[in-house]
Amino acid sequence: MSVFMVERDLKGISMEDLAGAQKAAIAQAAAMRGAGTEISYIRSTFAPEDGRCMCLFDGASAEEVKALNDAAGLPYTRVVPALDLTP
């Protein structure tokens, strides 16, 4: 398993819609795990001033992370390998 960062441009999104997007990512990760794909949502960081959002997922490949976001209907600009440096 590796960590992948999903970059999003969510300028103008309401906090209610942002919460809904997070719930959709969590629910889709759970559905994929139920179907046998080892993937999980870790967390997101949102900068409301410019609308940038960075979401971390644990998964086997960028393709699986893209598939999760596509299935959840969540926009993204790119998915890249990342290092989670949380102490």
PyMOL Python script that loads the backbone (N, CA, C, O; Angstrom):
from pymol import cmd

cmd.read_pdbstr("""\
ATOM      1  N   MET A   1       0.847  -1.177   0.000  1.00  0.00           N
ATOM      2  CA  MET A   1       0.000   0.000   0.000  1.00  0.00           C
ATOM      3  C   MET A   1       0.894   1.242   0.000  1.00  0.00           C
ATOM      4  O   MET A   1       1.950   1.273   0.632  1.00  0.00           O
ATOM      5  N   SER A   2       0.441   2.247  -0.719  1.00  0.00           N
ATOM      6  CA  SER A   2       1.160   3.513  -0.823  1.00  0.00           C
ATOM      7  C   SER A   2       0.180   4.654  -0.613  1.00  0.00           C
ATOM      8  O   SER A   2      -1.034   4.480  -0.725  1.00  0.00           O
ATOM      9  N   VAL A   3       0.722   5.817  -0.310  1.00  0.00           N
ATOM     10  CA  VAL A   3      -0.101   7.007  -0.135  1.00  0.00           C
ATOM     11  C   VAL A   3      -0.108   7.790  -1.446  1.00  0.00           C
ATOM     12  O   VAL A   3       0.923   7.956  -2.097  1.00  0.00           O
ATOM     13  N   PHE A   4      -1.299   8.267  -1.817  1.00  0.00           N
ATOM     14  CA  PHE A   4      -1.463   9.082  -3.008  1.00  0.00           C
ATOM     15  C   PHE A   4      -2.187  10.372  -2.634  1.00  0.00           C
ATOM     16  O   PHE A   4      -3.121  10.362  -1.833  1.00  0.00           O
ATOM     17  N   MET A   5      -1.748  11.473  -3.220  1.00  0.00           N
ATOM     18  CA  MET A   5      -2.373  12.764  -2.994  1.00  0.00           C
ATOM     19  C   MET A   5      -3.231  13.117  -4.201  1.00  0.00           C
ATOM     20  O   MET A   5      -2.782  13.063  -5.345  1.00  0.00           O
ATOM     21  N   VAL A   6      -4.461  13.475  -3.918  1.00  0.00           N
ATOM     22  CA  VAL A   6      -5.394  13.915  -4.951  1.00  0.00           C
ATOM     23  C   VAL A   6      -5.510  15.429  -4.835  1.00  0.00           C
ATOM     24  O   VAL A   6      -5.908  15.953  -3.794  1.00  0.00           O
ATOM     25  N   GLU A   7      -5.159  16.124  -5.907  1.00  0.00           N
ATOM     26  CA  GLU A   7      -5.255  17.580  -5.929  1.00  0.00           C
ATOM     27  C   GLU A   7      -6.587  17.970  -6.563  1.00  0.00           C
ATOM     28  O   GLU A   7      -6.978  17.435  -7.601  1.00  0.00           O
ATOM     29  N   ARG A   8      -7.275  18.912  -5.919  1.00  0.00           N
ATOM     30  CA  ARG A   8      -8.570  19.371  -6.415  1.00  0.00           C
ATOM     31  C   ARG A   8      -8.614  20.900  -6.450  1.00  0.00           C
ATOM     32  O   ARG A   8      -7.990  21.566  -5.623  1.00  0.00           O
ATOM     33  N   ASP A   9      -9.351  21.444  -7.407  1.00  0.00           N
ATOM     34  CA  ASP A   9      -9.653  22.871  -7.458  1.00  0.00           C
ATOM     35  C   ASP A   9     -11.125  23.013  -7.124  1.00  0.00           C
ATOM     36  O   ASP A   9     -11.988  22.708  -7.948  1.00  0.00           O
ATOM     37  N   LEU A  10     -11.414  23.475  -5.912  1.00  0.00           N
ATOM     38  CA  LEU A  10     -12.791  23.561  -5.437  1.00  0.00           C
ATOM     39  C   LEU A  10     -13.177  25.003  -5.113  1.00  0.00           C
ATOM     40  O   LEU A  10     -13.971  25.251  -4.205  1.00  0.00           O
ATOM     41  N   LYS A  11     -12.619  25.939  -5.853  1.00  0.00           N
ATOM     42  CA  LYS A  11     -12.899  27.353  -5.593  1.00  0.00           C
ATOM     43  C   LYS A  11     -14.408  27.596  -5.621  1.00  0.00           C
ATOM     44  O   LYS A  11     -15.101  27.196  -6.557  1.00  0.00           O
ATOM     45  N   GLY A  12     -14.896  28.255  -4.583  1.00  0.00           N
ATOM     46  CA  GLY A  12     -16.314  28.603  -4.498  1.00  0.00           C
ATOM     47  C   GLY A  12     -17.202  27.528  -3.900  1.00  0.00           C
ATOM     48  O   GLY A  12     -18.412  27.729  -3.795  1.00  0.00           O
ATOM     49  N   ILE A  13     -16.645  26.402  -3.508  1.00  0.00           N
ATOM     50  CA  ILE A  13     -17.454  25.328  -2.926  1.00  0.00           C
ATOM     51  C   ILE A  13     -17.959  25.740  -1.544  1.00  0.00           C
ATOM     52  O   ILE A  13     -17.236  26.383  -0.782  1.00  0.00           O
ATOM     53  N   SER A  14     -19.176  25.377  -1.229  1.00  0.00           N
ATOM     54  CA  SER A  14     -19.710  25.659   0.101  1.00  0.00           C
ATOM     55  C   SER A  14     -19.165  24.622   1.089  1.00  0.00           C
ATOM     56  O   SER A  14     -18.746  23.535   0.690  1.00  0.00           O
ATOM     57  N   MET A  15     -19.175  24.958   2.351  1.00  0.00           N
ATOM     58  CA  MET A  15     -18.713  24.020   3.375  1.00  0.00           C
ATOM     59  C   MET A  15     -19.613  22.784   3.413  1.00  0.00           C
ATOM     60  O   MET A  15     -19.149  21.680   3.698  1.00  0.00           O
ATOM     61  N   GLU A  16     -20.894  22.975   3.128  1.00  0.00           N
ATOM     62  CA  GLU A  16     -21.815  21.841   3.082  1.00  0.00           C
ATOM     63  C   GLU A  16     -21.447  20.882   1.944  1.00  0.00           C
ATOM     64  O   GLU A  16     -21.435  19.665   2.130  1.00  0.00           O
ATOM     65  N   ASP A  17     -21.148  21.438   0.769  1.00  0.00           N
ATOM     66  CA  ASP A  17     -20.752  20.601  -0.363  1.00  0.00           C
ATOM     67  C   ASP A  17     -19.385  19.959  -0.140  1.00  0.00           C
ATOM     68  O   ASP A  17     -19.148  18.831  -0.571  1.00  0.00           O
ATOM     69  N   LEU A  18     -18.490  20.675   0.532  1.00  0.00           N
ATOM     70  CA  LEU A  18     -17.177  20.112   0.857  1.00  0.00           C
ATOM     71  C   LEU A  18     -17.336  18.906   1.785  1.00  0.00           C
ATOM     72  O   LEU A  18     -16.694  17.874   1.590  1.00  0.00           O
ATOM     73  N   ALA A  19     -18.194  19.047   2.791  1.00  0.00           N
ATOM     74  CA  ALA A  19     -18.459  17.926   3.707  1.00  0.00           C
ATOM     75  C   ALA A  19     -19.074  16.755   2.946  1.00  0.00           C
ATOM     76  O   ALA A  19     -18.746  15.599   3.214  1.00  0.00           O
ATOM     77  N   GLY A  20     -19.963  17.047   1.998  1.00  0.00           N
ATOM     78  CA  GLY A  20     -20.567  15.989   1.191  1.00  0.00           C
ATOM     79  C   GLY A  20     -19.544  15.259   0.340  1.00  0.00           C
ATOM     80  O   GLY A  20     -19.616  14.042   0.170  1.00  0.00           O
ATOM     81  N   ALA A  21     -18.587  16.013  -0.195  1.00  0.00           N
ATOM     82  CA  ALA A  21     -17.531  15.396  -1.004  1.00  0.00           C
ATOM     83  C   ALA A  21     -16.674  14.474  -0.147  1.00  0.00           C
ATOM     84  O   ALA A  21     -16.304  13.383  -0.579  1.00  0.00           O
ATOM     85  N   GLN A  22     -16.362  14.913   1.063  1.00  0.00           N
ATOM     86  CA  GLN A  22     -15.566  14.078   1.967  1.00  0.00           C
ATOM     87  C   GLN A  22     -16.326  12.791   2.300  1.00  0.00           C
ATOM     88  O   GLN A  22     -15.749  11.704   2.299  1.00  0.00           O
ATOM     89  N   LYS A  23     -17.604  12.922   2.580  1.00  0.00           N
ATOM     90  CA  LYS A  23     -18.422  11.740   2.891  1.00  0.00           C
ATOM     91  C   LYS A  23     -18.481  10.796   1.696  1.00  0.00           C
ATOM     92  O   LYS A  23     -18.451   9.577   1.864  1.00  0.00           O
ATOM     93  N   ALA A  24     -18.564  11.355   0.487  1.00  0.00           N
ATOM     94  CA  ALA A  24     -18.600  10.518  -0.723  1.00  0.00           C
ATOM     95  C   ALA A  24     -17.293   9.746  -0.892  1.00  0.00           C
ATOM     96  O   ALA A  24     -17.310   8.575  -1.273  1.00  0.00           O
ATOM     97  N   ALA A  25     -16.163  10.390  -0.611  1.00  0.00           N
ATOM     98  CA  ALA A  25     -14.869   9.712  -0.712  1.00  0.00           C
ATOM     99  C   ALA A  25     -14.766   8.583   0.312  1.00  0.00           C
ATOM    100  O   ALA A  25     -14.297   7.489  -0.004  1.00  0.00           O
ATOM    101  N   ILE A  26     -15.200   8.852   1.519  1.00  0.00           N
ATOM    102  CA  ILE A  26     -15.152   7.840   2.582  1.00  0.00           C
ATOM    103  C   ILE A  26     -16.064   6.660   2.229  1.00  0.00           C
ATOM    104  O   ILE A  26     -15.674   5.503   2.384  1.00  0.00           O
ATOM    105  N   ALA A  27     -17.268   6.954   1.758  1.00  0.00           N
ATOM    106  CA  ALA A  27     -18.224   5.900   1.418  1.00  0.00           C
ATOM    107  C   ALA A  27     -17.743   5.063   0.235  1.00  0.00           C
ATOM    108  O   ALA A  27     -17.899   3.841   0.238  1.00  0.00           O
ATOM    109  N   GLN A  28     -17.161   5.710  -0.776  1.00  0.00           N
ATOM    110  CA  GLN A  28     -16.681   4.958  -1.931  1.00  0.00           C
ATOM    111  C   GLN A  28     -15.492   4.085  -1.560  1.00  0.00           C
ATOM    112  O   GLN A  28     -15.363   2.971  -2.068  1.00  0.00           O
ATOM    113  N   ALA A  29     -14.619   4.576  -0.680  1.00  0.00           N
ATOM    114  CA  ALA A  29     -13.496   3.753  -0.214  1.00  0.00           C
ATOM    115  C   ALA A  29     -14.028   2.515   0.513  1.00  0.00           C
ATOM    116  O   ALA A  29     -13.517   1.412   0.319  1.00  0.00           O
ATOM    117  N   ALA A  30     -15.044   2.698   1.340  1.00  0.00           N
ATOM    118  CA  ALA A  30     -15.630   1.566   2.062  1.00  0.00           C
ATOM    119  C   ALA A  30     -16.259   0.568   1.092  1.00  0.00           C
ATOM    120  O   ALA A  30     -16.122  -0.643   1.269  1.00  0.00           O
ATOM    121  N   ALA A  31     -16.947   1.073   0.070  1.00  0.00           N
ATOM    122  CA  ALA A  31     -17.568   0.190  -0.923  1.00  0.00           C
ATOM    123  C   ALA A  31     -16.506  -0.601  -1.681  1.00  0.00           C
ATOM    124  O   ALA A  31     -16.676  -1.793  -1.937  1.00  0.00           O
ATOM    125  N   MET A  32     -15.418   0.063  -2.037  1.00  0.00           N
ATOM    126  CA  MET A  32     -14.350  -0.627  -2.766  1.00  0.00           C
ATOM    127  C   MET A  32     -13.670  -1.672  -1.888  1.00  0.00           C
ATOM    128  O   MET A  32     -13.310  -2.749  -2.363  1.00  0.00           O
ATOM    129  N   ARG A  33     -13.493  -1.350  -0.593  1.00  0.00           N
ATOM    130  CA  ARG A  33     -12.917  -2.345   0.323  1.00  0.00           C
ATOM    131  C   ARG A  33     -13.842  -3.547   0.428  1.00  0.00           C
ATOM    132  O   ARG A  33     -13.383  -4.689   0.466  1.00  0.00           O
ATOM    133  N   GLY A  34     -15.144  -3.292   0.477  1.00  0.00           N
ATOM    134  CA  GLY A  34     -16.123  -4.372   0.545  1.00  0.00           C
ATOM    135  C   GLY A  34     -16.076  -5.270  -0.679  1.00  0.00           C
ATOM    136  O   GLY A  34     -16.425  -6.448  -0.610  1.00  0.00           O
ATOM    137  N   ALA A  35     -15.640  -4.701  -1.806  1.00  0.00           N
ATOM    138  CA  ALA A  35     -15.524  -5.471  -3.049  1.00  0.00           C
ATOM    139  C   ALA A  35     -14.133  -6.082  -3.219  1.00  0.00           C
ATOM    140  O   ALA A  35     -13.848  -6.712  -4.237  1.00  0.00           O
ATOM    141  N   GLY A  36     -13.264  -5.893  -2.212  1.00  0.00           N
ATOM    142  CA  GLY A  36     -11.954  -6.531  -2.243  1.00  0.00           C
ATOM    143  C   GLY A  36     -10.771  -5.663  -2.614  1.00  0.00           C
ATOM    144  O   GLY A  36      -9.652  -6.168  -2.709  1.00  0.00           O
ATOM    145  N   THR A  37     -10.983  -4.360  -2.829  1.00  0.00           N
ATOM    146  CA  THR A  37      -9.873  -3.460  -3.153  1.00  0.00           C
ATOM    147  C   THR A  37      -9.370  -2.811  -1.866  1.00  0.00           C
ATOM    148  O   THR A  37     -10.139  -2.167  -1.153  1.00  0.00           O
ATOM    149  N   GLU A  38      -8.096  -2.978  -1.571  1.00  0.00           N
ATOM    150  CA  GLU A  38      -7.517  -2.388  -0.369  1.00  0.00           C
ATOM    151  C   GLU A  38      -7.229  -0.905  -0.637  1.00  0.00           C
ATOM    152  O   GLU A  38      -6.219  -0.556  -1.248  1.00  0.00           O
ATOM    153  N   ILE A  39      -8.132  -0.049  -0.168  1.00  0.00           N
ATOM    154  CA  ILE A  39      -8.000   1.390  -0.373  1.00  0.00           C
ATOM    155  C   ILE A  39      -8.695   2.096   0.776  1.00  0.00           C
ATOM    156  O   ILE A  39      -9.701   1.605   1.289  1.00  0.00           O
ATOM    157  N   SER A  40      -8.173   3.239   1.184  1.00  0.00           N
ATOM    158  CA  SER A  40      -8.822   3.995   2.244  1.00  0.00           C
ATOM    159  C   SER A  40      -8.543   5.490   2.103  1.00  0.00           C
ATOM    160  O   SER A  40      -7.500   5.909   1.603  1.00  0.00           O
ATOM    161  N   TYR A  41      -9.500   6.262   2.556  1.00  0.00           N
ATOM    162  CA  TYR A  41      -9.373   7.708   2.637  1.00  0.00           C
ATOM    163  C   TYR A  41      -8.617   8.014   3.927  1.00  0.00           C
ATOM    164  O   TYR A  41      -8.937   7.455   4.976  1.00  0.00           O
ATOM    165  N   ILE A  42      -7.615   8.897   3.861  1.00  0.00           N
ATOM    166  CA  ILE A  42      -6.860   9.259   5.059  1.00  0.00           C
ATOM    167  C   ILE A  42      -7.359  10.583   5.631  1.00  0.00           C
ATOM    168  O   ILE A  42      -7.826  10.644   6.768  1.00  0.00           O
ATOM    169  N   ARG A  43      -7.253  11.647   4.825  1.00  0.00           N
ATOM    170  CA  ARG A  43      -7.695  12.968   5.283  1.00  0.00           C
ATOM    171  C   ARG A  43      -7.579  13.962   4.139  1.00  0.00           C
ATOM    172  O   ARG A  43      -7.009  13.671   3.088  1.00  0.00           O
ATOM    173  N   SER A  44      -8.144  15.162   4.380  1.00  0.00           N
ATOM    174  CA  SER A  44      -8.061  16.252   3.406  1.00  0.00           C
ATOM    175  C   SER A  44      -7.611  17.528   4.087  1.00  0.00           C
ATOM    176  O   SER A  44      -7.822  17.724   5.284  1.00  0.00           O
ATOM    177  N   THR A  45      -6.986  18.391   3.301  1.00  0.00           N
ATOM    178  CA  THR A  45      -6.648  19.742   3.730  1.00  0.00           C
ATOM    179  C   THR A  45      -7.198  20.684   2.675  1.00  0.00           C
ATOM    180  O   THR A  45      -6.952  20.505   1.482  1.00  0.00           O
ATOM    181  N   PHE A  46      -7.957  21.706   3.125  1.00  0.00           N
ATOM    182  CA  PHE A  46      -8.607  22.627   2.213  1.00  0.00           C
ATOM    183  C   PHE A  46      -8.164  24.048   2.511  1.00  0.00           C
ATOM    184  O   PHE A  46      -8.151  24.473   3.666  1.00  0.00           O
ATOM    185  N   ALA A  47      -7.798  24.785   1.461  1.00  0.00           N
ATOM    186  CA  ALA A  47      -7.435  26.202   1.573  1.00  0.00           C
ATOM    187  C   ALA A  47      -8.571  27.015   0.963  1.00  0.00           C
ATOM    188  O   ALA A  47      -8.599  27.199  -0.254  1.00  0.00           O
ATOM    189  N   PRO A  48      -9.504  27.506   1.771  1.00  0.00           N
ATOM    190  CA  PRO A  48     -10.691  28.162   1.228  1.00  0.00           C
ATOM    191  C   PRO A  48     -10.394  29.431   0.429  1.00  0.00           C
ATOM    192  O   PRO A  48     -11.164  29.788  -0.464  1.00  0.00           O
ATOM    193  N   GLU A  49      -9.311  30.103   0.729  1.00  0.00           N
ATOM    194  CA  GLU A  49      -9.004  31.353   0.035  1.00  0.00           C
ATOM    195  C   GLU A  49      -8.810  31.144  -1.466  1.00  0.00           C
ATOM    196  O   GLU A  49      -9.259  31.959  -2.272  1.00  0.00           O
ATOM    197  N   ASP A  50      -8.140  30.052  -1.840  1.00  0.00           N
ATOM    198  CA  ASP A  50      -7.934  29.811  -3.274  1.00  0.00           C
ATOM    199  C   ASP A  50      -8.616  28.535  -3.778  1.00  0.00           C
ATOM    200  O   ASP A  50      -8.505  28.198  -4.957  1.00  0.00           O
ATOM    201  N   GLY A  51      -9.319  27.827  -2.893  1.00  0.00           N
ATOM    202  CA  GLY A  51     -10.083  26.657  -3.309  1.00  0.00           C
ATOM    203  C   GLY A  51      -9.286  25.390  -3.524  1.00  0.00           C
ATOM    204  O   GLY A  51      -9.816  24.402  -4.032  1.00  0.00           O
ATOM    205  N   ARG A  52      -8.006  25.404  -3.140  1.00  0.00           N
ATOM    206  CA  ARG A  52      -7.205  24.185  -3.325  1.00  0.00           C
ATOM    207  C   ARG A  52      -7.507  23.188  -2.218  1.00  0.00           C
ATOM    208  O   ARG A  52      -7.628  23.546  -1.046  1.00  0.00           O
ATOM    209  N   CYS A  53      -7.626  21.933  -2.620  1.00  0.00           N
ATOM    210  CA  CYS A  53      -7.886  20.856  -1.678  1.00  0.00           C
ATOM    211  C   CYS A  53      -6.933  19.713  -1.991  1.00  0.00           C
ATOM    212  O   CYS A  53      -6.783  19.321  -3.149  1.00  0.00           O
ATOM    213  N   MET A  54      -6.295  19.184  -0.970  1.00  0.00           N
ATOM    214  CA  MET A  54      -5.395  18.043  -1.101  1.00  0.00           C
ATOM    215  C   MET A  54      -5.949  16.917  -0.240  1.00  0.00           C
ATOM    216  O   MET A  54      -6.123  17.069   0.969  1.00  0.00           O
ATOM    217  N   CYS A  55      -6.221  15.788  -0.880  1.00  0.00           N
ATOM    218  CA  CYS A  55      -6.773  14.634  -0.175  1.00  0.00           C
ATOM    219  C   CYS A  55      -5.785  13.474  -0.254  1.00  0.00           C
ATOM    220  O   CYS A  55      -5.208  13.210  -1.309  1.00  0.00           O
ATOM    221  N   LEU A  56      -5.598  12.794   0.851  1.00  0.00           N
ATOM    222  CA  LEU A  56      -4.693  11.648   0.899  1.00  0.00           C
ATOM    223  C   LEU A  56      -5.485  10.346   0.960  1.00  0.00           C
ATOM    224  O   LEU A  56      -6.464  10.222   1.696  1.00  0.00           O
ATOM    225  N   PHE A  57      -5.034   9.387   0.168  1.00  0.00           N
ATOM    226  CA  PHE A  57      -5.622   8.051   0.136  1.00  0.00           C
ATOM    227  C   PHE A  57      -4.505   7.029   0.261  1.00  0.00           C
ATOM    228  O   PHE A  57      -3.383   7.264  -0.187  1.00  0.00           O
ATOM    229  N   ASP A  58      -4.817   5.900   0.867  1.00  0.00           N
ATOM    230  CA  ASP A  58      -3.897   4.773   0.940  1.00  0.00           C
ATOM    231  C   ASP A  58      -4.422   3.725  -0.024  1.00  0.00           C
ATOM    232  O   ASP A  58      -5.561   3.275   0.098  1.00  0.00           O
ATOM    233  N   GLY A  59      -3.582   3.334  -0.993  1.00  0.00           N
ATOM    234  CA  GLY A  59      -4.034   2.364  -1.984  1.00  0.00           C
ATOM    235  C   GLY A  59      -2.871   1.716  -2.697  1.00  0.00           C
ATOM    236  O   GLY A  59      -1.709   2.028  -2.436  1.00  0.00           O
ATOM    237  N   ALA A  60      -3.196   0.814  -3.598  1.00  0.00           N
ATOM    238  CA  ALA A  60      -2.171   0.072  -4.323  1.00  0.00           C
ATOM    239  C   ALA A  60      -1.635   0.838  -5.527  1.00  0.00           C
ATOM    240  O   ALA A  60      -0.485   0.647  -5.923  1.00  0.00           O
ATOM    241  N   SER A  61      -2.473   1.716  -6.118  1.00  0.00           N
ATOM    242  CA  SER A  61      -2.037   2.416  -7.332  1.00  0.00           C
ATOM    243  C   SER A  61      -2.803   3.715  -7.512  1.00  0.00           C
ATOM    244  O   SER A  61      -3.884   3.902  -6.954  1.00  0.00           O
ATOM    245  N   ALA A  62      -2.221   4.606  -8.301  1.00  0.00           N
ATOM    246  CA  ALA A  62      -2.896   5.857  -8.649  1.00  0.00           C
ATOM    247  C   ALA A  62      -4.176   5.562  -9.423  1.00  0.00           C
ATOM    248  O   ALA A  62      -5.160   6.288  -9.282  1.00  0.00           O
ATOM    249  N   GLU A  63      -4.177   4.516 -10.235  1.00  0.00           N
ATOM    250  CA  GLU A  63      -5.351   4.163 -11.019  1.00  0.00           C
ATOM    251  C   GLU A  63      -6.526   3.805 -10.117  1.00  0.00           C
ATOM    252  O   GLU A  63      -7.661   4.190 -10.399  1.00  0.00           O
ATOM    253  N   GLU A  64      -6.264   3.067  -9.025  1.00  0.00           N
ATOM    254  CA  GLU A  64      -7.341   2.732  -8.092  1.00  0.00           C
ATOM    255  C   GLU A  64      -7.872   3.981  -7.397  1.00  0.00           C
ATOM    256  O   GLU A  64      -9.078   4.108  -7.183  1.00  0.00           O
ATOM    257  N   VAL A  65      -6.982   4.898  -7.046  1.00  0.00           N
ATOM    258  CA  VAL A  65      -7.399   6.143  -6.396  1.00  0.00           C
ATOM    259  C   VAL A  65      -8.223   6.984  -7.375  1.00  0.00           C
ATOM    260  O   VAL A  65      -9.226   7.580  -6.983  1.00  0.00           O
ATOM    261  N   LYS A  66      -7.814   7.034  -8.627  1.00  0.00           N
ATOM    262  CA  LYS A  66      -8.599   7.747  -9.645  1.00  0.00           C
ATOM    263  C   LYS A  66      -9.972   7.097  -9.796  1.00  0.00           C
ATOM    264  O   LYS A  66     -10.982   7.794  -9.891  1.00  0.00           O
ATOM    265  N   ALA A  67     -10.013   5.771  -9.818  1.00  0.00           N
ATOM    266  CA  ALA A  67     -11.280   5.056  -9.960  1.00  0.00           C
ATOM    267  C   ALA A  67     -12.219   5.381  -8.799  1.00  0.00           C
ATOM    268  O   ALA A  67     -13.420   5.549  -9.006  1.00  0.00           O
ATOM    269  N   LEU A  68     -11.687   5.471  -7.593  1.00  0.00           N
ATOM    270  CA  LEU A  68     -12.490   5.829  -6.426  1.00  0.00           C
ATOM    271  C   LEU A  68     -13.103   7.207  -6.620  1.00  0.00           C
ATOM    272  O   LEU A  68     -14.305   7.388  -6.424  1.00  0.00           O
ATOM    273  N   ASN A  69     -12.283   8.179  -7.003  1.00  0.00           N
ATOM    274  CA  ASN A  69     -12.770   9.549  -7.171  1.00  0.00           C
ATOM    275  C   ASN A  69     -13.755   9.661  -8.325  1.00  0.00           C
ATOM    276  O   ASN A  69     -14.735  10.400  -8.232  1.00  0.00           O
ATOM    277  N   ASP A  70     -13.508   8.937  -9.410  1.00  0.00           N
ATOM    278  CA  ASP A  70     -14.438   8.936 -10.541  1.00  0.00           C
ATOM    279  C   ASP A  70     -15.787   8.354 -10.119  1.00  0.00           C
ATOM    280  O   ASP A  70     -16.835   8.918 -10.434  1.00  0.00           O
ATOM    281  N   ALA A  71     -15.761   7.230  -9.410  1.00  0.00           N
ATOM    282  CA  ALA A  71     -16.995   6.577  -8.980  1.00  0.00           C
ATOM    283  C   ALA A  71     -17.780   7.444  -7.994  1.00  0.00           C
ATOM    284  O   ALA A  71     -19.010   7.411  -7.973  1.00  0.00           O
ATOM    285  N   ALA A  72     -17.060   8.218  -7.177  1.00  0.00           N
ATOM    286  CA  ALA A  72     -17.709   9.097  -6.200  1.00  0.00           C
ATOM    287  C   ALA A  72     -18.152  10.417  -6.833  1.00  0.00           C
ATOM    288  O   ALA A  72     -18.835  11.216  -6.192  1.00  0.00           O
ATOM    289  N   GLY A  73     -17.763  10.646  -8.090  1.00  0.00           N
ATOM    290  CA  GLY A  73     -18.137  11.883  -8.769  1.00  0.00           C
ATOM    291  C   GLY A  73     -17.381  13.094  -8.279  1.00  0.00           C
ATOM    292  O   GLY A  73     -17.895  14.212  -8.314  1.00  0.00           O
ATOM    293  N   LEU A  74     -16.148  12.875  -7.819  1.00  0.00           N
ATOM    294  CA  LEU A  74     -15.349  13.965  -7.257  1.00  0.00           C
ATOM    295  C   LEU A  74     -14.322  14.457  -8.271  1.00  0.00           C
ATOM    296  O   LEU A  74     -13.590  13.655  -8.851  1.00  0.00           O
ATOM    297  N   PRO A  75     -14.262  15.770  -8.488  1.00  0.00           N
ATOM    298  CA  PRO A  75     -13.310  16.310  -9.457  1.00  0.00           C
ATOM    299  C   PRO A  75     -11.886  16.291  -8.900  1.00  0.00           C
ATOM    300  O   PRO A  75     -11.677  16.398  -7.692  1.00  0.00           O
ATOM    301  N   TYR A  76     -10.924  16.155  -9.790  1.00  0.00           N
ATOM    302  CA  TYR A  76      -9.521  16.243  -9.389  1.00  0.00           C
ATOM    303  C   TYR A  76      -8.703  16.699 -10.585  1.00  0.00           C
ATOM    304  O   TYR A  76      -9.076  16.491 -11.739  1.00  0.00           O
ATOM    305  N   THR A  77      -7.572  17.331 -10.273  1.00  0.00           N
ATOM    306  CA  THR A  77      -6.690  17.777 -11.355  1.00  0.00           C
ATOM    307  C   THR A  77      -5.574  16.779 -11.590  1.00  0.00           C
ATOM    308  O   THR A  77      -5.104  16.625 -12.717  1.00  0.00           O
ATOM    309  N   ARG A  78      -5.144  16.097 -10.533  1.00  0.00           N
ATOM    310  CA  ARG A  78      -4.144  15.045 -10.696  1.00  0.00           C
ATOM    311  C   ARG A  78      -4.068  14.191  -9.436  1.00  0.00           C
ATOM    312  O   ARG A  78      -4.508  14.588  -8.357  1.00  0.00           O
ATOM    313  N   VAL A  79      -3.496  13.006  -9.613  1.00  0.00           N
ATOM    314  CA  VAL A  79      -3.254  12.070  -8.520  1.00  0.00           C
ATOM    315  C   VAL A  79      -1.785  11.695  -8.585  1.00  0.00           C
ATOM    316  O   VAL A  79      -1.307  11.217  -9.614  1.00  0.00           O
ATOM    317  N   VAL A  80      -1.059  11.913  -7.475  1.00  0.00           N
ATOM    318  CA  VAL A  80       0.383  11.655  -7.465  1.00  0.00           C
ATOM    319  C   VAL A  80       0.781  10.888  -6.208  1.00  0.00           C
ATOM    320  O   VAL A  80       0.129  11.018  -5.172  1.00  0.00           O
ATOM    321  N   PRO A  81       1.840  10.092  -6.289  1.00  0.00           N
ATOM    322  CA  PRO A  81       2.364   9.447  -5.085  1.00  0.00           C
ATOM    323  C   PRO A  81       2.811  10.524  -4.089  1.00  0.00           C
ATOM    324  O   PRO A  81       3.300  11.582  -4.484  1.00  0.00           O
ATOM    325  N   ALA A  82       2.640  10.243  -2.811  1.00  0.00           N
ATOM    326  CA  ALA A  82       2.969  11.225  -1.772  1.00  0.00           C
ATOM    327  C   ALA A  82       3.551  10.528  -0.556  1.00  0.00           C
ATOM    328  O   ALA A  82       3.436   9.311  -0.405  1.00  0.00           O
ATOM    329  N   LEU A  83       4.167  11.300   0.294  1.00  0.00           N
ATOM    330  CA  LEU A  83       4.663  10.820   1.576  1.00  0.00           C
ATOM    331  C   LEU A  83       3.842  11.475   2.671  1.00  0.00           C
ATOM    332  O   LEU A  83       3.771  12.702   2.742  1.00  0.00           O
ATOM    333  N   ASP A  84       3.225  10.680   3.519  1.00  0.00           N
ATOM    334  CA  ASP A  84       2.470  11.201   4.650  1.00  0.00           C
ATOM    335  C   ASP A  84       3.440  11.333   5.812  1.00  0.00           C
ATOM    336  O   ASP A  84       3.897  10.330   6.360  1.00  0.00           O
ATOM    337  N   LEU A  85       3.754  12.553   6.186  1.00  0.00           N
ATOM    338  CA  LEU A  85       4.769  12.804   7.214  1.00  0.00           C
ATOM    339  C   LEU A  85       4.157  13.131   8.570  1.00  0.00           C
ATOM    340  O   LEU A  85       4.795  13.797   9.385  1.00  0.00           O
ATOM    341  N   THR A  86       2.934  12.677   8.826  1.00  0.00           N
ATOM    342  CA  THR A  86       2.303  12.899  10.109  1.00  0.00           C
ATOM    343  C   THR A  86       3.114  12.201  11.194  1.00  0.00           C
ATOM    344  O   THR A  86       3.402  11.010  11.078  1.00  0.00           O
ATOM    345  N   PRO A  87       3.487  12.932  12.253  1.00  0.00           N
ATOM    346  CA  PRO A  87       4.291  12.305  13.311  1.00  0.00           C
ATOM    347  C   PRO A  87       3.504  11.266  14.095  1.00  0.00           C
ATOM    348  O   PRO A  87       4.041  10.651  15.017  1.00  0.00           O
TER     349      PRO A  87
END
""", "prot")
cmd.dss("prot")
cmd.show_as("cartoon", "prot")
cmd.util.cbc("prot")
cmd.orient("prot")
